[in-house]
Amino acid sequence: MTDDPLQSLLATLDLAPAGNVGGQDVFTGTSQWEPLGRVFGGQVMAQSLVAAQRTIGDERAVHSLHAYFLRPGDLSIPITFTVDRIHDGRSFATRRTQASQDGVPILSMIASFQTLDDGLDHQIDMPSDLPGPDDVPSDAELLSAVDHPVARAWADRPFDMRHVPSPVYFSIDGARVAHQAVWMRATSPLPDDLDLHRAALLYASDYTLLETIYRRHGVPMITPGLKAASLDHAMWWHRPGRADEWMLYVQESPNATGGRGLALGRIYDVSGRLLASVAQEGMIRVPRA
């Protein structure tokens, strides 16, 4: 595995075919290093999408995906991806991917693909009152002075992340609000493969969405005893875009209760086109003392 975070991501997305078993297409993949030894959820989702894409013709692109995180993944164990070809219609196709380690499922995903078509067109406009990416410091810059393995891992990501107004890693600055925005793009150019850009966008969409809940309650991510995990993730791709160009990820949390929090997001390109919408629920447990 390469030391370059983006090349490491591309290597993990380059799944190895392992034949067809019982009518299922099978692929295998490895994981990127993470400081806590657990597989990053965005990685296993993106790999599961790539596995499904490998069974779809070039004329169809993913337009929606729903995934459930079942168990934490172990970095040291290869991941097996099995794809069920549930449906192939005239315009739509459906695939179910299960990611497993040692025969035990860690993620279950279903995705729908569509032949590109004409139709009605509208969107919610991108916020116009936020600073641009050049006016916001990168998370890598802010974290570079922190001598801690988790901070170094956050700083060394395959995506350049820039929080508006500021990250919630070590403190919550400003008002306790349930919304934020993040500028993001891959740290260097990606190949000209729109399916790869869709998978990379899915990968990055898992980074910061639950932070809206932390911000609302004034709970930094470094809070001792804080436990959090993604429970599910849904994404809808609306328009094609490049993950190596600046995108604005607008995020909000409409609700938190019962040890769970819901967060919603919209991803725009710099011209204001709405590329994708995202929803995620996470388990969040904050120590009482």
PyMOL commands that set and color helices and strands:
alter all, ss='L'
color gray80, all
select helices_A, chain A and resi 5-13+41-53+133-135+139-143+149-155+194-205+211-217
alter helices_A, ss='H'
color red, helices_A
select strands_A, chain A and resi 16-21+24-29+60-69+79-88+92-101+104-115+159-164+179-186+227-237+247-257+260-269+274-285
alter strands_A, ss='S'
color yellow, strands_A
deselect
rebuild
show_as cartoon
